[in-house]
Structures are given as C-alpha cells and as structure tokens.
Amino acid sequence: MDFTNLMASFGVVDRLDVEGGHPAISPIDGTELAKVHLQSNTEVKATIDRSTTAAEQWRKVPAPERGELVRLLGNKLRQHKEPLSQVVAYENGKIMAEARGEVQEMIDICDFAVGLSRQLYGLTIASERPQHSLRENWHPLGVCAVITAFNFPVAVWSWNAALALVCGNSVIWKPSEKTPLTAMAVSALAEQVRLEAGAPEGVMELCLGDATAGKVLVNSAKVNLVSATGSTRMGRSIGQAAAERFAKVILELGGNNAMIVAPTADLELAVRAIVFSAVGTAGQRCTTLRRLIVHKSIYDEVIGKVRLAYQSLPIGSPLDEATLVGPLIDEDAFNNMVTALDAARGEGGVVTGGQRVKTEETKGGYYVQPAIVESAQQLSVSFSETFAPILYVTMYEEFDDAIAMNNAVPQGLSSSVFTNDFREAELFCSAVGSDCGLANVNAGPSGAEIGGAFGGEKETGGGRESGSDAWKAYMRRQTNTLNYSNEMPLAQGITFGDG
C-alpha cells in the first residue's frame, strides 16, 4: 500500500495537499509525504473556544459514561493498529516493531483509563468537630493542552488524553510539526468515535501549528493544564509562561539515562538491554541509554560484547521487518550527533562508529552507525542530551561511585542497574540510590509499562503521565466540610463570642 492510499483509509487525503502548506517529510528517504495546513493564531483561539465549550458539557457527563468514549477509542485503535503503525514508520522513521508497540501503548492506556473511570476515588476524613464530616473530592480542570514531540508521535498524546477525558476534561493536541500526519490519522479516528458516542464537539481537538501556536495555547487563560513533552529548554519556557497565570503543567523533558553493570550481572541479559536501550528508535527516545558505567573487572568483556553486537545491527528502511536501526529524524539530528562526537574526541574520548550509512536503500535519509565513546571518566559532553545513538562508556570501582556518576547529570528521567547482588539492587532503588523518576533492576532504562506513572526529576521536569495515580494531575482537589448538627463548633477548640 502506498502512503496516499494508507492515509485514505483514515479519510484525510483531502487535507494532504494544501497549497503553500507545511511539508511533512519522511525520514526514510527525505521525500515529501504531504503539505498540511498549520493553524493561524486566530484559528488556534477558535479551537480553544470550542474546547472550552465542550469541557463545560463534558464535565457533567458521569465518569463511567466518559469511560465509554475511551473504550470505543481503544477498540477503534485496535481495528487500525497495522495501518497506524505504518504511518508512524513512514513519518517518524521507527522500525515496524517499535511502531506497533507505540500504537499498542495507545490501546493499553485506553484500557487502563476505562477502568479508572469507575475509580476516581476521594477520601473520607475524621473530623475533630462533633457531627461534622470531612471529605475530599476530585473535579475536572477544564481544557487540557497536550504538546507532543516527534519521537513518540501518538503514544504520549494517548497517555494524556485517555486520562484527561475520563477525568472530565476536553483535550487539545498540538503535535510536533515533524509528525503532523500521524496526529491527523489518529484524530480522524477519534472524531469517528466522538460522533458514535455522542460526545460534544470539541472534546478532542487537533491543533496543527508551529511554536507560535504552542505559545497561544500556553498563554491562554482558557487552557487549564499544559502537558508538554520536549527539550528542557522548551519546558523551561512553557513552565515560566504557565506560572505567570498559575496554570498547571506536566513537563516531560530531557533524559540522560545511565546503566550500571556490576560484577555479578548476567552479562548476556545486560548486553541485550544495552543494545536495545542505546540504539532503539535510533537513539531518539527520552529514555535512550546514553551512559554505560561498567565495573572495571568486567569492562573489557562487556564492551567487547557490545561492539560485536553493534557490528551486526541491520540498518535500513524501517518498513523492512528485518531492520533494527532506522533513520534519524532529519539533517539537524545528524549534525548534532557529529558535533557531539567531535566534542567527545576533543575531550579525549575514543569513538567507534558514528558515521553516516549511505547505500542505495538509505539514500536521502540520515542513517548512522550507532557510536560508542570510551573514556576514563564521564566527559562533559555526556552531561548534555544528544538525540542520537551515542553511548558514552566508562568504568567504576566502588558501587557508591557508580551511583554518584548515575546522579551527576542535570537530567533525572530513567536509570538502570544490572546486578545479582540483593544489597546493590535495593540500594539503587533507595532514597540514597538513583535520583531518577524511573529506576530499573536487571532491565534497561528504555521503555515503560503504562501501569506505572512515567516521568522524571530535576531538568526532566518532575511531571508524571500514564498509570498509577497520574490521573490526579488532570483534576482539582476539593475539601468539603459538612455540618449535620444544630451547633457551630469551631476547629482547634476556638470559641468566638457566645459560640
């Protein structure tokens, strides 16, 4: 199936060849897939108005009924899993296995949210005053803007949208300008589901726009929550702008993730985790493994196995089922990789790989051989996140030193240790261990299940999305005091006049 016919299955072909529109480029070969219309500021404001009206209606719908909308959405995504996965591969460059996994994440979070729609629990609290009760309730916020990055063009929207919808909010989705087509395909399915469910117009809106459109969303007093995924620089700007008007934010920003490999580790498992975590999505995941910290006693063996694995990685078109490493998103990503490797060499790092892969099949795309950078200590360049398959490798002697290296960078998203020493495993996950939002034992740092809250600390932003109690970020808490007596006692034993 060619791309035009693929998009026709979602009913959006008439919106793919807009004169003067924004070009959507495939990283597979650099070809233009479509030209799409980006909204003006006036159109963005109209989108916000529709979403505001929808939120006022949607909050009145019982939560289990809101869950029915999300159930239908999950089923619709199941029906279209394969074509959606192909759109992700065409536009984002993910290999098909990872593209299918991303679409499955949307399905999984819908399933999670349907159950959640009957579990938006509050609290009953014992009151110190006679014949009084205290309770906490949770209420919808209103309009939630979800700004997503190119590397997970659909999954991150669903993490936010599924929870926000069952919590009674409307959702405005602003995808990356690099991946508008996947958003259009998913939004077309969401609109079909909205009509089927009889949900209000505007409850799920799509806002195709550039950074200016994002600023309109962030600065609008009608937008109650901004959930943004992207760079730390972008998140700092959004956080400051939202704080000016006391809006809520969920920020999922940079990651610079490490893995410690201890002497007791199962090295076969560790190497498999290293390779996937370091080169999956061509190193363009926020949870990508970027720093490998290996005990000196096993360093040569581990790095030898990793080098050998890297030599056999199939690099090529993500549409080929045999491919394990697809392209970088664009030329800028490749140039950033070259710059980082040059800086590493300048600091004394020994670089293996990193060159552009050019064949007849990869012509027009930016395919690279994943790079390994070895050094006696952590290089300063490794303290910054480069969205490319670069693995910085160093060694340690004492476990406390390895934890300190893990925590030394300004980001705090994901982390990992491979060890069969119970004490090391427990220490890594303790208050004096990894300072990241995600800490894994005998599993790589890349990837997460939707049942757990996803997010990080420090310059990663501190937000949480997906499972656990992340739903509370999409609601406001209200404490109720109910007096069912004929008296007016005050708290803390205060008396006021005759009372």
N, C-alpha and C positions, 0 to 999 in steps of 0.2 A: 504494500500500500504506500503510495507516495504521500508527501506531507499534506498537500491540499486536500486529498480525499480523507486523510486522517482527521483533519480539522473539520471537515464537512460532517463527520459523524457527531460532532458536538453542536452543529448548527451555527457556526460563527464565521463561515467563509466570507460572507458579505462584508465583514469588518476587517479583512486581512489585507486589503489593497487600497488603503486610503491615500489619496494624492497628497503629497507633502507630509505624510505621516512618519512616525518614528520607526526606523528599521529594526527588525528583530533578526539577529544574526545567529546562525548555528555555529557553535564552536567546533563542530565536526570537520567542516571544510571551509568555513568563512563565508558561506553563501547566505544571501538574504532570504529568509523564510517568508517574511511579510512586512508590510508597513501598517502600523496601527496608530490610531488617534490617541494623543495624550490630552487629557483634560486641561482646560484653562482654569484659572483661579475662580472664575465665575461658575464654571461647571462643577468644580470641587465643592464650592459653597452650596450649590444646589443639591449635590449628593449628601452633604451633611444635613441639610434641611429635611430631605426625605428620610434619612436615617433617624433623625430626631423625632419625627412624627411616628415612625414605626416603633421606636423604643417606648413611646408613651402608650401605644396599644399593646405591644408585646409583653410589657411588664404585668399586665392584667391577666394574661393567659396563665392558667395553672401550670406549675413546673413540669408535671408529668406529661401534659399536653405539649409543652415546648420540647420535651424529650422525644416526642413522636416525630417532630420535624427532623431532628438529628438522626433518628433511627432510619427514616426514609432516605436521608442524605447518605448514610453509611451503606445502605443497600444499593443506591444508585452508583456509588463509587465502586462497589463490588462488581456490578454489571459492566463497568467501563474500566476495570483495572488495567487490562492489557493496552488498550489504546492510550490511556492516560500515561502509562509508563513509557510508551513510545514517544509521546510529546515531550516528556521530561528529558529523555535521552537526546532527542533532536535539538532541543533548545538549551539544555543545561550541560550536556556532554557526559552525564553519568552513564556508566555501563548498565546494561539492562537489568542485571541482578539487583543493583542498588536502586535503580529507578522503580522497580517493582516493590522493593522494600519501602521506599518512600510513600508510594500510594497505599501500601498496606498500613503504614502508620496512620494515614487519614482514616481508614476503615476502623482500625483499632481504637483510636481516640473517640470516634463516634460511638462505638460500643460502650466504652467507658462512660461517656457523658450521658448516655441513655439511662444507665443505672444510677448515675449521680442525680438525675432529675428527680428521683424519689428519696434523695439523701442529703438535701441541703439543710443539715441539722443546725439548730441553735442550741442554747443552753437554758436550763432552769437553775437559778441560784438561790440559796437560802438567804432570806432577808433577816436583818437584826431587829426589824420592827414587827410587832405583832400584827397579824392579819394583813401582811404585805407579801407580795411575791416579786421576785426579780427574774427577768429572762432576757436573753439576747436573741435577736432575730437578724436575719440577713436579707437585704433588699437589693434589687438591681441598681447598677450605677447609671445606665443610660446608653450612651453611644461609646463604643469601643473601636478605636482605630488600630489596625494591625499592619505594621510596616515590615515587610519581609525582605530577605536577601536572596541573591541568585542561587546560592549553593543548596538551599532546600526550598525550591520554588513553590511547593504545595504543602508539605508536612507542617511547617511552622504555622501557616495560616490555620490549619485544622486544629492544632493544639489549642490555639486561642479561641477560634470561632466556635468549636463544639462546646467548650465550657462556657463561653460568654453567652451563647444562645440559650442553653438550659438555665442559666442564671437570670435570664430575662432581659438581656441587652440586645441591641442591634449592633451589627459589625460592619465596618468599612475596611476593605482590604486594599492597601496600596502595595503592589508587588514591586520588585526591582525592575527598572527599565530594561535590564538584560534578559528578563524572563517574563514578558507580558503574556505570551501565548498560552503557557500552562495555566496561568491565572484565568485567562478568558475561557479556557476549556472547562475548568472546574466551576467557575462562576455560572457558566451556561447550564451545567447540571444542577447547581444549587438553585437556579431560578426555576427550573422544571419542578424541583422538589417543593419549592415555596408555593408555587401555584397549586400543586397537587394537595398540599397540606392546608391551603387557605390561609397561610401566614401573611401578615401585612406587607405591602410593597415597601421596599427599603430596609427590610430586616437584615438582608445580606447584600451589601453594595460592593461594587468593584470600582476602584479609582485608579485608572491608568494615568500616571503623571511622573514628572521628574522631581528633583529635590524641592522645587518651588511648591509643587502640590503637597509634598510632605509637610512643608512649613505651614501651609494653610491649615492642614489637619491638626498639627501640633499646637498652633496658636489659637484655634477656635475655642471659644468658651462653651460651645455646644458639645465638644468632644470630652467625655469624662475620663477616659483612660486611653493612654497611648502605649501600645506594646510594640517595641521596636527591636529588630534583630539586625546587627551590622557591626561596624567598627566601633572601637572605643571612642574615637574622635566624634563620630556621628552621634553616639549615645550621650556623650557629654553635652553636645549642643542641644539635643532633644530634652535631656533631663533639666537643663537650666531653663529652657523656654517653658516647659511644663510647670516647673516650680514657680515661675513668675505668676502663674494663675492658679496655683495649688491643685493642679490636675494630678491624677495618679499615673504612674508609669510602671511598666515592666520592661527592663532592659536586659537583653541577651547579647552581649558584646564579645570582645576578643577572647580568644583562648590561646594558651601556650603550654600545651599539656606534656607531662613527663611520665615516663615509666621507669621504675627501679627494678632491676633484675638482680636478685640476691643469690648467694651461692647455692641455696637449697632448691632453687627454682627448677621446675620441669622445663628444660630448655626447648624441647620440641613445641610445647604449648606456647611458650614465650615468643619464639620466633614467628610462629603463625600469627600471633596477636600483633607483634611489631609490624610485620609486613602489611597486614590489612589496615591497621590503625595509621600507619605512616603514608601509605600510597592510595588508600581508598578515596574515591572522588578526586583523584589526582592531587591529594593533599589539601583540598579546598573545603574541608569540614571545620567547624569551630572546635570540634573535639579531636581533630587530627593529632597524632603523636608527633611532636616536634623535637622532644629532648629525651634521649635514652641514657640512663645512668646505670652503669653496669659494674658489679663488683670486680675488682682487679684480678681476682683468682680465676674468673671465667670470661674475662673480657675478650681474649683472642678467640676463644671458641664461639662466643655469641656473635661477634662482629663477622667472623668467617662465615657463619651460617646465614647471616643477614645478607652479606654480599652475594653469596651463592644464590639465594632466593631472588634477589633483585635482578641478577643476570638472566633469569628465566621468565621474567614477567612479560606476558603478552601485552604490547602497547599498540593501540589502534582504535578504529571506529567503535564507539560504544554500542552501535547497533549489531555488531558481531558478538554472538553469545560467548565466544572464546576469549574476548578481550577482558583484561583485568585492570588496565590503566587507560583511561580515556584522555581527552584533551583538557588543557587549561581553558578557562572561560574566554580569554581574549589575549591580545598582544600585551596589554598593560600588565596582566598577571605574569606573563613570561618575562617581561622586562624587570619586574620586581624580583623575580627569582634570580635573574642574572645579577642584579645589583646586590642582593643578599649574599650570594656565593662569592662575589668579588670582595665584599666586606669581610667574609669569613677567611678568605685567603690572606687578606691584609692583616688579619689578627693572628695568623699562623696556623689556621685550620687546614687540615688535609682533606681535599674534596675529591670524592669519587662520584662520577655521573654528573647529571645536571644539564647535559647537552640537549639541544633540540633534536627530535627524531623526525627525519624527513624521508618519506617514501611516497610512492605514487598514491597510496591509500590515504596517507595523512596530509597530503598537500593542501594548503590553505588553512589548516588548523595549527594550533600551538601545542604539539605533543612533546613531552620531555621524558628523558630518562630520570627516574627518581634519584635524588642526590643524597649522599652520606657525607657528613662533615665530622671528622675526628679531631679532638683537641684534648690537651691535658687538663683544661678547666673549661667551665662554661664561658663561651665567647660573648662579648657584649651584644653582638648582632642577634644572638639567640634569645635575648630578652624582649625582642620585638617579634610580633607575629607576621610571618610572610605566608600568604595564602598560596602555597605551592608545596610539592613533595620534597621538602628538605628535612633530613633527620640529623640533628646535632647529637654526637655521641661523646660521652666522657665516662670516666671511671670513678669509683669511690672505694674507701677502705672501711669506714665505720658507718653503720646504718643511720645514726643521727646526722651524719654529714650528708647522706643521700636525701634525707627528708629536708634538710636545710636547702639543698640545691633544688629540690622539687618546689619549695616555697619561695625561692629567691626572686622569681619574676613578678612583674606587677599584675599579671592576669591570674585568675583563680577559678577556671572552669572545671577541668577534668584531670584525673591523675590515676596512676595505676602502680601496683607492685606485684611482682611475681616472686613468691616465696612459699615454702612449705614449713616455715618456722612460725608457729602459732603466735608467739610473742611479737614478732615483726609485723604480722598481719593485723593484730589488734592495735599495736602502737600506731600503725599507719592510719587507721580509721579512728583514732582517739583525738582528744582535744589538743594534744601536742604533736599530732601527726600531720597529715596533708591538710593544707588550708583551703582546699578547693571545694566547690559545691558537690562534686562527684569524686568519690574515692573508691577504686575497684581493686579487688584482690584476686589474682590469677585470672584476670580478664583485662583486655585492653581499654584504653581511655575513650576510644571512639565508638559512638553509638550508645543508645539508651533505650530502655523499655518505657512505654507510655504510662505504666502504673506508678512510676516514681516521679516526683517533682524534678524538673530539669532546670538547671541554671547554675550560676557560679558567683564567686565573691570578688572583692577588690575591683580591678578595672573591667571585670566581666559584667559588672552592673548590679548583681545582687537579686535579680528577678528570678521567678520560678514559673514554669509553664507545665502543661500536661497534667500528670496524675497527682496522687496524694491529695493534699488539701489546697492545691494551687487554685482551685475554684474561688477561694476567698478573695483573691486579688480582683475578681470581676464583680464584687459585691461590696456594699457598705454595711457596716455593723451598727445595729441599733440596740441600745439597752432600754428595756421597758420596766417601769415600776408600776405595780398595780396595787392600789389600796382598796381592800374589800371590807374595811372596818368602818365604824362610825366616829373614829378618832383621827387626829392628825399628829401622830408622834413624829419627831424628827430623828434623823440618823445621828449617830455619835452621842446620843443621850442629851442633845441640846434642848433646852427649854427656852421659849420665846414668849414673854408675857404670860397670859393665863394658860397658854397651850402647854 
